[in-house]
Amino acid sequence: MAILGKKDIESYISAGKLMFDPVVDRFQLQPNSLDLRVGWNFYIPEQWKYTDAGRVVVQPNYLERKSNDDYFKLIKLRPGQYFEFLPHEFIIVSSLEKISMKDDNLLALLHPRSSVARRGFVVESGVVDVHYEGTLMIPVLNGTPHNLRLYPGERIYQLVFHTLEQGLSPEEARIHGVQKAKYHGTTGQNLEARTDSEEELRFIKEGKLTELKEEHKV
């Protein structure tokens, strides 16, 4: 597995094997990675809701839920606005860019920028799979006892691109485990959490882990 440098990334973009909407700019291109910018959409966890019983605390149970409730409220900022994180507040942030991975051998690892960590933000790392297309959903935590401000357009995370020794077709890449990729094709407007396979969840809830392994061994 090889890591792409600046010249490699530029070549992949020029060849249409790596696409961004909106296009990336020169501030984003680094020697061994490419920075992404914060988008306009911020998802705030819902802590309570009003029901027939009164005001009740929201207690998400992702193994038990029957619908695709996400328990988050979408805040969409306008140009010139900023988002202020409360102390120790957890938010889901969308990337500004939609990314399209068009090569059978190309994937990316998502990492926080060190300058953002020094400000007190804890940014989740992750994997951008081969042939992924869509906006990225990034969990961000204010790890300090102070308010922290974040502006749309800031570069807080970076992609490090890797090439696989054995590539995957788009059809192969979009099967995660035994089901289709949950977040392929997402936008900043539909970043809600999505459940894993109902079959897998049934095994887990019934405690049948040995049966799960036997029935679905690789």
C-alpha positions as CSV (number, residue, x, y, z in Angstrom):
1,M,0.0,0.0,0.0
2,A,1.4,3.4,-1.1
3,I,0.7,6.9,0.2
4,L,0.0,9.6,-2.3
5,G,2.1,12.8,-2.2
6,K,1.1,16.3,-3.5
7,K,2.1,15.6,-7.1
8,D,0.2,12.2,-7.0
9,I,-2.9,13.9,-5.6
10,E,-2.8,16.6,-8.3
11,S,-2.4,13.9,-11.0
12,Y,-5.5,12.0,-9.7
13,I,-7.5,15.2,-9.7
14,S,-6.4,16.1,-13.2
15,A,-7.2,12.6,-14.5
16,G,-10.7,12.7,-12.9
17,K,-10.0,9.8,-10.6
18,L,-10.5,12.1,-7.5
19,M,-13.2,14.8,-7.7
20,F,-14.4,17.4,-5.3
21,D,-17.5,19.7,-5.3
22,P,-16.7,22.5,-4.8
23,V,-13.2,22.1,-6.2
24,V,-10.3,22.2,-3.9
25,D,-8.0,25.2,-3.7
26,R,-4.2,25.6,-3.2
27,F,-4.6,26.3,0.6
28,Q,-5.9,22.7,1.0
29,L,-3.1,20.8,-0.8
30,Q,-0.4,19.7,1.6
31,P,2.9,17.7,0.9
32,N,1.3,14.3,1.9
33,S,-2.4,15.0,2.3
34,L,-5.3,17.2,1.3
35,D,-7.3,19.3,3.8
36,L,-11.1,19.5,3.8
37,R,-13.1,22.5,4.8
38,V,-16.0,22.7,7.3
39,G,-19.4,22.9,5.7
40,W,-22.5,24.9,6.5
41,N,-24.4,22.1,8.4
42,F,-24.0,21.2,12.1
43,Y,-26.0,18.5,13.8
44,I,-26.7,19.1,17.5
45,P,-27.8,16.1,19.7
46,E,-31.3,16.4,21.0
47,Q,-31.3,16.1,24.8
48,W,-35.1,16.1,25.4
49,K,-38.4,16.1,23.6
50,Y,-42.0,17.0,24.4
51,T,-44.5,14.1,24.5
52,D,-47.9,13.3,25.9
53,A,-46.1,12.4,29.1
54,G,-44.4,15.8,29.3
55,R,-40.8,16.8,28.8
56,V,-38.8,13.6,28.6
57,V,-35.1,13.0,28.2
58,V,-34.0,11.6,24.9
59,Q,-32.3,8.2,25.4
60,P,-31.2,6.9,22.0
61,N,-31.0,3.1,21.8
62,Y,-29.8,2.2,18.4
63,L,-30.3,-1.5,18.8
64,E,-34.0,-1.1,19.7
65,R,-35.2,1.7,17.4
66,K,-37.7,0.8,14.7
67,S,-37.4,4.0,12.6
68,N,-34.4,5.9,11.3
69,D,-34.7,8.6,14.0
70,D,-31.3,10.4,14.3
71,Y,-31.9,12.3,17.6
72,F,-30.1,15.3,16.1
73,K,-31.2,18.8,15.1
74,L,-29.8,20.4,12.0
75,I,-28.4,23.9,12.1
76,K,-27.6,25.4,8.7
77,L,-25.4,28.5,8.9
78,R,-25.3,31.4,6.4
79,P,-22.2,33.1,5.0
80,G,-20.6,35.2,7.8
81,Q,-22.0,33.2,10.6
82,Y,-20.0,30.9,13.0
83,F,-20.8,28.0,15.3
84,E,-19.9,28.2,19.0
85,F,-19.3,25.0,20.8
86,L,-20.3,24.8,24.5
87,P,-17.7,23.2,26.9
88,H,-17.5,19.5,26.2
89,E,-20.2,19.7,23.6
90,F,-20.4,17.0,20.9
91,I,-21.5,18.0,17.4
92,I,-21.7,16.3,14.0
93,V,-20.1,18.6,11.3
94,S,-20.4,18.1,7.5
95,S,-17.6,18.7,5.1
96,L,-17.9,21.5,2.7
97,E,-16.7,19.3,-0.2
98,K,-18.5,16.4,-1.7
99,I,-15.8,13.8,-2.5
100,S,-15.9,11.3,-5.3
101,M,-13.3,8.4,-5.4
102,K,-13.2,7.2,-8.9
103,D,-10.3,4.7,-8.9
104,D,-10.5,1.0,-8.1
105,N,-7.4,1.2,-5.9
106,L,-7.8,4.5,-4.1
107,L,-9.0,5.0,-0.5
108,A,-8.3,7.7,2.1
109,L,-7.8,8.0,5.9
110,L,-9.3,11.0,7.6
111,H,-7.2,12.6,10.4
112,P,-7.6,15.8,12.4
113,R,-5.2,18.6,11.8
114,S,-2.8,19.2,14.6
115,S,-3.5,22.9,14.7
116,V,-7.1,22.1,15.5
117,A,-6.2,19.7,18.3
118,R,-4.1,22.5,19.9
119,R,-7.2,24.6,20.0
120,G,-9.0,22.0,22.1
121,F,-11.1,20.3,19.4
122,V,-11.3,16.5,19.4
123,V,-12.0,15.4,15.8
124,E,-12.8,11.8,15.0
125,S,-10.6,10.0,12.5
126,G,-12.1,7.5,9.9
127,V,-11.9,5.8,6.6
128,V,-13.1,7.0,3.2
129,D,-13.7,3.8,1.3
130,V,-12.8,3.0,-2.3
131,H,-15.4,4.5,-4.7
132,Y,-17.1,6.5,-2.0
133,E,-19.2,9.4,-3.2
134,G,-20.8,12.0,-0.9
135,T,-20.3,14.5,1.8
136,L,-18.3,13.4,4.9
137,M,-19.9,13.4,8.4
138,I,-17.3,14.3,11.1
139,P,-17.9,14.0,14.8
140,V,-16.3,16.9,16.6
141,L,-16.0,17.4,20.4
142,N,-15.0,20.5,22.4
143,G,-12.5,19.0,24.8
144,T,-12.1,22.1,26.9
145,P,-14.1,23.8,29.7
146,H,-14.4,26.9,27.5
147,N,-16.5,27.9,24.5
148,L,-14.8,27.3,21.1
149,R,-15.7,28.9,17.9
150,L,-15.7,27.3,14.4
151,Y,-16.3,29.0,11.1
152,P,-17.6,27.2,7.9
153,G,-14.7,27.0,5.6
154,E,-12.0,26.3,8.3
155,R,-9.7,23.4,7.5
156,I,-9.9,21.1,10.5
157,Y,-9.4,17.7,9.0
158,Q,-7.1,16.1,6.3
159,L,-7.3,13.2,4.0
160,V,-4.3,10.9,3.5
161,F,-4.7,8.9,0.3
162,H,-3.6,5.3,0.0
163,T,-3.6,2.9,-3.0
164,L,-4.5,-0.8,-2.6
165,E,-2.5,-3.7,-4.1
166,Q,-5.8,-5.3,-5.2
167,G,-8.5,-3.0,-6.4
168,L,-12.3,-3.2,-5.9
169,S,-15.0,-2.5,-8.5
170,P,-17.7,0.0,-7.5
171,E,-20.1,-2.9,-6.9
172,E,-17.6,-4.7,-4.6
173,A,-16.7,-1.5,-2.8
174,R,-20.3,-0.6,-1.9
175,I,-20.9,-3.9,0.0
176,H,-20.0,-3.3,3.6
177,G,-20.1,-6.6,5.4
178,V,-23.3,-8.2,4.0
179,Q,-25.2,-5.0,3.1
180,K,-24.9,-2.0,0.9
181,A,-22.8,1.0,2.2
182,K,-24.9,3.1,4.6
183,Y,-23.5,6.5,3.9
184,H,-22.7,6.3,0.2
185,G,-24.1,9.4,-1.6
186,T,-24.9,11.4,1.5
187,T,-25.1,15.2,1.5
188,G,-25.0,17.8,4.2
189,Q,-28.7,17.6,4.5
190,N,-29.1,13.8,5.2
191,L,-26.3,12.9,7.5
192,E,-28.5,11.1,10.0
193,A,-27.3,7.9,11.7
194,R,-28.3,4.7,10.0
195,T,-28.7,1.3,11.4
196,D,-26.5,-1.8,10.8
197,S,-27.9,-5.0,9.3
198,E,-31.1,-6.1,11.0
199,E,-29.9,-9.6,10.9
200,E,-26.6,-8.7,12.7
201,L,-28.5,-6.7,15.3
202,R,-30.8,-9.7,15.9
203,F,-27.8,-11.9,16.7
204,I,-26.3,-9.3,19.0
205,K,-29.6,-8.6,20.9
206,E,-30.1,-12.3,21.4
207,G,-26.5,-12.9,22.5
208,K,-25.9,-15.4,19.8
209,L,-22.4,-14.3,18.9
210,T,-21.2,-17.9,18.3
211,E,-24.0,-18.5,15.9
212,L,-23.3,-15.2,14.1
213,K,-19.6,-16.2,13.6
214,E,-20.5,-19.7,12.4
215,E,-23.2,-18.6,10.0
216,H,-21.2,-15.7,8.5
217,K,-17.6,-16.8,8.7
218,V,-15.2,-15.5,6.1
